[in-house]
Amino acid sequence: MGLYSPAPPPTDGEPGHAEKTYTLEIATRRSRSAMLRR
C-alpha cells in the first residue's frame, strides 16, 4: 500500500496500469475524505 509514496511501484512491467491504479487510489481517498468531512 502506497499511502504517501511519490511514485507507484511498477507492477508486471505495466507502468500505465500502475499509474491508473495509483490515480484511482488518490481519487478514492479524496472522495472518502470529502465524505467524512460532511
PQR file of N, CA, C, O and H, with PARSE charges and radii, in Angstrom:
ATOM      1  N   MET A   1       0.834  -1.206   0.000 -0.4000 1.5000
ATOM      2  CA  MET A   1       0.000   0.000   0.000 -0.0000 2.0000
ATOM      3  C   MET A   1       0.870   1.257   0.000  0.5500 1.7000
ATOM      4  O   MET A   1       1.662   1.481   0.916 -0.5500 1.4000
ATOM      5  N   GLY A   2       0.710   2.056  -1.025 -0.4000 1.5000
ATOM      6  CA  GLY A   2       1.497   3.289  -1.081 -0.0000 2.0000
ATOM      7  C   GLY A   2       0.648   4.468  -0.648  0.5500 1.7000
ATOM      8  O   GLY A   2      -0.039   5.087  -1.460 -0.5500 1.4000
ATOM      9  H   GLY A   2       0.067   1.874  -1.769  0.4000 1.0000
ATOM     10  N   LEU A   3       0.701   4.769   0.626 -0.4000 1.5000
ATOM     11  CA  LEU A   3      -0.146   5.853   1.129 -0.0000 2.0000
ATOM     12  C   LEU A   3       0.387   7.208   0.692  0.5500 1.7000
ATOM     13  O   LEU A   3      -0.350   8.038   0.160 -0.5500 1.4000
ATOM     14  H   LEU A   3       1.259   4.266   1.286  0.4000 1.0000
ATOM     15  N   TYR A   4       1.668   7.420   0.924 -0.4000 1.5000
ATOM     16  CA  TYR A   4       2.221   8.727   0.569 -0.0000 2.0000
ATOM     17  C   TYR A   4       3.503   8.572  -0.248  0.5500 1.7000
ATOM     18  O   TYR A   4       4.395   9.417  -0.178 -0.5500 1.4000
ATOM     19  H   TYR A   4       2.267   6.746   1.357  0.4000 1.0000
ATOM     20  N   SER A   5       3.590   7.478  -1.029 -0.4000 1.5000
ATOM     21  CA  SER A   5       4.782   7.276  -1.854 -0.0000 2.0000
ATOM     22  C   SER A   5       4.732   8.229  -3.041  0.5500 1.7000
ATOM     23  O   SER A   5       3.657   8.440  -3.603 -0.5500 1.4000
ATOM     24  H   SER A   5       2.865   6.791  -1.085  0.4000 1.0000
ATOM     25  N   PRO A   6       5.856   8.809  -3.439 -0.5600 1.5000
ATOM     26  CA  PRO A   6       5.893   9.768  -4.544  0.2800 2.0000
ATOM     27  C   PRO A   6       5.516   9.134  -5.867  0.5500 1.7000
ATOM     28  O   PRO A   6       4.920   9.789  -6.723 -0.5500 1.4000
ATOM     29  N   ALA A   7       5.858   7.867  -6.046 -0.4000 1.5000
ATOM     30  CA  ALA A   7       5.522   7.196  -7.307 -0.0000 2.0000
ATOM     31  C   ALA A   7       5.114   5.760  -7.030  0.5500 1.7000
ATOM     32  O   ALA A   7       5.670   5.114  -6.142 -0.5500 1.4000
ATOM     33  H   ALA A   7       6.342   7.336  -5.351  0.4000 1.0000
ATOM     34  N   PRO A   8       4.146   5.258  -7.787 -0.5600 1.5000
ATOM     35  CA  PRO A   8       3.688   3.882  -7.596  0.2800 2.0000
ATOM     36  C   PRO A   8       4.717   2.890  -8.112  0.5500 1.7000
ATOM     37  O   PRO A   8       5.371   3.158  -9.121 -0.5500 1.4000
ATOM     38  N   PRO A   9       4.878   1.750  -7.446 -0.5600 1.5000
ATOM     39  CA  PRO A   9       5.827   0.738  -7.885  0.2800 2.0000
ATOM     40  C   PRO A   9       5.341   0.054  -9.159  0.5500 1.7000
ATOM     41  O   PRO A   9       4.146  -0.206  -9.294 -0.5500 1.4000
ATOM     42  N   PRO A  10       6.233  -0.239 -10.086 -0.5600 1.5000
ATOM     43  CA  PRO A  10       5.848  -0.897 -11.338  0.2800 2.0000
ATOM     44  C   PRO A  10       5.338  -2.308 -11.079  0.5500 1.7000
ATOM     45  O   PRO A  10       5.967  -3.073 -10.350 -0.5500 1.4000
ATOM     46  N   THR A  11       4.206  -2.653 -11.671 -0.4000 1.5000
ATOM     47  CA  THR A  11       3.639  -3.982 -11.475 -0.0000 2.0000
ATOM     48  C   THR A  11       3.532  -4.708 -12.799  0.5500 1.7000
ATOM     49  O   THR A  11       2.865  -4.238 -13.720 -0.5500 1.4000
ATOM     50  H   THR A  11       3.694  -2.031 -12.264  0.4000 1.0000
ATOM     51  N   ASP A  12       4.189  -5.857 -12.897 -0.4000 1.5000
ATOM     52  CA  ASP A  12       4.134  -6.689 -14.099 -0.0000 2.0000
ATOM     53  C   ASP A  12       4.592  -5.922 -15.329  0.5500 1.7000
ATOM     54  O   ASP A  12       4.110  -6.182 -16.431 -0.5500 1.4000
ATOM     55  H   ASP A  12       4.731  -6.239 -12.149  0.4000 1.0000
ATOM     56  N   GLY A  13       5.509  -4.986 -15.162 -0.4000 1.5000
ATOM     57  CA  GLY A  13       6.034  -4.248 -16.314 -0.0000 2.0000
ATOM     58  C   GLY A  13       4.976  -3.409 -16.983  0.5500 1.7000
ATOM     59  O   GLY A  13       5.069  -3.135 -18.179 -0.5500 1.4000
ATOM     60  H   GLY A  13       5.900  -4.774 -14.267  0.4000 1.0000
ATOM     61  N   GLU A  14       3.964  -2.991 -16.229 -0.4000 1.5000
ATOM     62  CA  GLU A  14       2.911  -2.142 -16.804 -0.0000 2.0000
ATOM     63  C   GLU A  14       2.814  -0.840 -16.015  0.5500 1.7000
ATOM     64  O   GLU A  14       1.958  -0.716 -15.139 -0.5500 1.4000
ATOM     65  H   GLU A  14       3.889  -3.214 -15.257  0.4000 1.0000
ATOM     66  N   PRO A  15       3.680   0.135 -16.310 -0.5600 1.5000
ATOM     67  CA  PRO A  15       3.661   1.411 -15.596  0.2800 2.0000
ATOM     68  C   PRO A  15       2.335   2.152 -15.806  0.5500 1.7000
ATOM     69  O   PRO A  15       1.865   2.866 -14.920 -0.5500 1.4000
ATOM     70  N   GLY A  16       1.741   1.973 -16.988 -0.4000 1.5000
ATOM     71  CA  GLY A  16       0.470   2.634 -17.284 -0.0000 2.0000
ATOM     72  C   GLY A  16      -0.619   2.135 -16.347  0.5500 1.7000
ATOM     73  O   GLY A  16      -1.401   2.915 -15.804 -0.5500 1.4000
ATOM     74  H   GLY A  16       2.123   1.394 -17.708  0.4000 1.0000
ATOM     75  N   HIS A  17      -0.655   0.811 -16.170 -0.4000 1.5000
ATOM     76  CA  HIS A  17      -1.672   0.219 -15.299 -0.0000 2.0000
ATOM     77  C   HIS A  17      -1.463   0.673 -13.860  0.5500 1.7000
ATOM     78  O   HIS A  17      -2.413   1.014 -13.156 -0.5500 1.4000
ATOM     79  H   HIS A  17      -0.020   0.178 -16.612  0.4000 1.0000
ATOM     80  N   ALA A  18      -0.200   0.672 -13.437 -0.4000 1.5000
ATOM     81  CA  ALA A  18       0.112   1.092 -12.072 -0.0000 2.0000
ATOM     82  C   ALA A  18      -0.266   2.560 -11.873  0.5500 1.7000
ATOM     83  O   ALA A  18      -0.757   2.959 -10.817 -0.5500 1.4000
ATOM     84  H   ALA A  18       0.572   0.396 -14.010  0.4000 1.0000
ATOM     85  N   GLU A  19      -0.024   3.343 -12.910 -0.4000 1.5000
ATOM     86  CA  GLU A  19      -0.351   4.772 -12.822 -0.0000 2.0000
ATOM     87  C   GLU A  19      -1.855   4.964 -12.651  0.5500 1.7000
ATOM     88  O   GLU A  19      -2.299   5.751 -11.815 -0.5500 1.4000
ATOM     89  H   GLU A  19       0.375   3.020 -13.768  0.4000 1.0000
ATOM     90  N   LYS A  20      -2.633   4.240 -13.448 -0.4000 1.5000
ATOM     91  CA  LYS A  20      -4.086   4.370 -13.353 -0.0000 2.0000
ATOM     92  C   LYS A  20      -4.571   3.959 -11.972  0.5500 1.7000
ATOM     93  O   LYS A  20      -5.427   4.614 -11.377 -0.5500 1.4000
ATOM     94  H   LYS A  20      -2.272   3.600 -14.128  0.4000 1.0000
ATOM     95  N   THR A  21      -4.006   2.855 -11.468 -0.4000 1.5000
ATOM     96  CA  THR A  21      -4.414   2.376 -10.144 -0.0000 2.0000
ATOM     97  C   THR A  21      -4.068   3.399  -9.079  0.5500 1.7000
ATOM     98  O   THR A  21      -4.857   3.658  -8.170 -0.5500 1.4000
ATOM     99  H   THR A  21      -3.310   2.323 -11.951  0.4000 1.0000
ATOM    100  N   TYR A  22      -2.871   3.984  -9.200 -0.4000 1.5000
ATOM    101  CA  TYR A  22      -2.424   4.970  -8.209 -0.0000 2.0000
ATOM    102  C   TYR A  22      -3.316   6.209  -8.252  0.5500 1.7000
ATOM    103  O   TYR A  22      -3.704   6.744  -7.214 -0.5500 1.4000
ATOM    104  H   TYR A  22      -2.231   3.774  -9.939  0.4000 1.0000
ATOM    105  N   THR A  23      -3.635   6.657  -9.469 -0.4000 1.5000
ATOM    106  CA  THR A  23      -4.501   7.833  -9.616 -0.0000 2.0000
ATOM    107  C   THR A  23      -5.889   7.541  -9.057  0.5500 1.7000
ATOM    108  O   THR A  23      -6.480   8.370  -8.365 -0.5500 1.4000
ATOM    109  H   THR A  23      -3.320   6.222 -10.312  0.4000 1.0000
ATOM    110  N   LEU A  24      -6.401   6.346  -9.368 -0.4000 1.5000
ATOM    111  CA  LEU A  24      -7.721   5.965  -8.876 -0.0000 2.0000
ATOM    112  C   LEU A  24      -7.714   5.908  -7.355  0.5500 1.7000
ATOM    113  O   LEU A  24      -8.689   6.279  -6.701 -0.5500 1.4000
ATOM    114  H   LEU A  24      -5.920   5.673  -9.931  0.4000 1.0000
ATOM    115  N   GLU A  25      -6.587   5.432  -6.796 -0.4000 1.5000
ATOM    116  CA  GLU A  25      -6.473   5.334  -5.339 -0.0000 2.0000
ATOM    117  C   GLU A  25      -6.553   6.718  -4.708  0.5500 1.7000
ATOM    118  O   GLU A  25      -7.223   6.912  -3.694 -0.5500 1.4000
ATOM    119  H   GLU A  25      -5.795   5.130  -7.327  0.4000 1.0000
ATOM    120  N   ILE A  26      -5.864   7.674  -5.317 -0.4000 1.5000
ATOM    121  CA  ILE A  26      -5.871   9.049  -4.804 -0.0000 2.0000
ATOM    122  C   ILE A  26      -7.282   9.635  -4.901  0.5500 1.7000
ATOM    123  O   ILE A  26      -7.761  10.276  -3.966 -0.5500 1.4000
ATOM    124  H   ILE A  26      -5.320   7.516  -6.141  0.4000 1.0000
ATOM    125  N   ALA A  27      -7.934   9.410  -6.032 -0.4000 1.5000
ATOM    126  CA  ALA A  27      -9.279   9.945  -6.235 -0.0000 2.0000
ATOM    127  C   ALA A  27     -10.238   9.350  -5.206  0.5500 1.7000
ATOM    128  O   ALA A  27     -11.086  10.050  -4.652 -0.5500 1.4000
ATOM    129  H   ALA A  27      -7.544   8.889  -6.791  0.4000 1.0000
ATOM    130  N   THR A  28     -10.091   8.053  -4.962 -0.4000 1.5000
ATOM    131  CA  THR A  28     -10.964   7.396  -3.991 -0.0000 2.0000
ATOM    132  C   THR A  28     -10.725   7.956  -2.602  0.5500 1.7000
ATOM    133  O   THR A  28     -11.666   8.211  -1.850 -0.5500 1.4000
ATOM    134  H   THR A  28      -9.403   7.485  -5.412  0.4000 1.0000
ATOM    135  N   ARG A  29      -9.450   8.145  -2.269 -0.4000 1.5000
ATOM    136  CA  ARG A  29      -9.121   8.659  -0.935 -0.0000 2.0000
ATOM    137  C   ARG A  29      -9.668  10.077  -0.773  0.5500 1.7000
ATOM    138  O   ARG A  29     -10.163  10.443   0.293 -0.5500 1.4000
ATOM    139  H   ARG A  29      -8.686   7.938  -2.880  0.4000 1.0000
ATOM    140  N   ARG A  30      -9.572  10.872  -1.846 -0.4000 1.5000
ATOM    141  CA  ARG A  30     -10.064  12.258  -1.768 -0.0000 2.0000
ATOM    142  C   ARG A  30     -11.575  12.278  -1.584  0.5500 1.7000
ATOM    143  O   ARG A  30     -12.106  13.055  -0.791 -0.5500 1.4000
ATOM    144  H   ARG A  30      -9.169  10.575  -2.711  0.4000 1.0000
ATOM    145  N   SER A  31     -12.260  11.413  -2.330 -0.4000 1.5000
ATOM    146  CA  SER A  31     -13.721  11.384  -2.214 -0.0000 2.0000
ATOM    147  C   SER A  31     -14.134  10.890  -0.834  0.5500 1.7000
ATOM    148  O   SER A  31     -15.116  11.362  -0.261 -0.5500 1.4000
ATOM    149  H   SER A  31     -11.828  10.782  -2.975  0.4000 1.0000
ATOM    150  N   ARG A  32     -13.369   9.927  -0.306 -0.4000 1.5000
ATOM    151  CA  ARG A  32     -13.683   9.404   1.025 -0.0000 2.0000
ATOM    152  C   ARG A  32     -13.498  10.484   2.075  0.5500 1.7000
ATOM    153  O   ARG A  32     -14.338  10.655   2.958 -0.5500 1.4000
ATOM    154  H   ARG A  32     -12.571   9.543  -0.772  0.4000 1.0000
ATOM    155  N   SER A  33     -12.390  11.214   1.976 -0.4000 1.5000
ATOM    156  CA  SER A  33     -12.134  12.271   2.953 -0.0000 2.0000
ATOM    157  C   SER A  33     -13.201  13.359   2.837  0.5500 1.7000
ATOM    158  O   SER A  33     -13.605  13.950   3.838 -0.5500 1.4000
ATOM    159  H   SER A  33     -11.707  11.075   1.259  0.4000 1.0000
ATOM    160  N   ALA A  34     -13.651  13.616   1.613 -0.4000 1.5000
ATOM    161  CA  ALA A  34     -14.688  14.624   1.407 -0.0000 2.0000
ATOM    162  C   ALA A  34     -15.988  14.160   2.074  0.5500 1.7000
ATOM    163  O   ALA A  34     -16.713  14.965   2.660 -0.5500 1.4000
ATOM    164  H   ALA A  34     -13.323  13.135   0.800  0.4000 1.0000
ATOM    165  N   MET A  35     -16.275  12.857   1.981 -0.4000 1.5000
ATOM    166  CA  MET A  35     -17.483  12.325   2.609 -0.0000 2.0000
ATOM    167  C   MET A  35     -17.385  12.440   4.129  0.5500 1.7000
ATOM    168  O   MET A  35     -18.361  12.774   4.801 -0.5500 1.4000
ATOM    169  H   MET A  35     -15.686  12.204   1.506  0.4000 1.0000
ATOM    170  N   LEU A  36     -16.190  12.158   4.662 -0.4000 1.5000
ATOM    171  CA  LEU A  36     -16.016  12.192   6.113 -0.0000 2.0000
ATOM    172  C   LEU A  36     -16.150  13.616   6.649  0.5500 1.7000
ATOM    173  O   LEU A  36     -16.592  13.832   7.778 -0.5500 1.4000
ATOM    174  H   LEU A  36     -15.398  11.886   4.117  0.4000 1.0000
ATOM    175  N   ARG A  37     -15.764  14.574   5.825 -0.4000 1.5000
ATOM    176  CA  ARG A  37     -15.832  15.972   6.282 -0.0000 2.0000
ATOM    177  C   ARG A  37     -17.274  16.447   6.394  0.5500 1.7000
ATOM    178  O   ARG A  37     -17.580  17.320   7.207 -0.5500 1.4000
ATOM    179  H   ARG A  37     -15.405  14.399   4.908  0.4000 1.0000
ATOM    180  N   ARG A  38     -18.160  15.878   5.584 -0.4000 1.5000
ATOM    181  CA  ARG A  38     -19.545  16.334   5.591 -0.0000 2.0000
ATOM    182  C   ARG A  38     -20.277  15.878   6.848  0.5500 1.7000
ATOM    183  O   ARG A  38     -21.460  16.177   7.016 -0.5500 1.4000
ATOM    184  H   ARG A  38     -17.911  15.170   4.924  0.4000 1.0000
TER
END
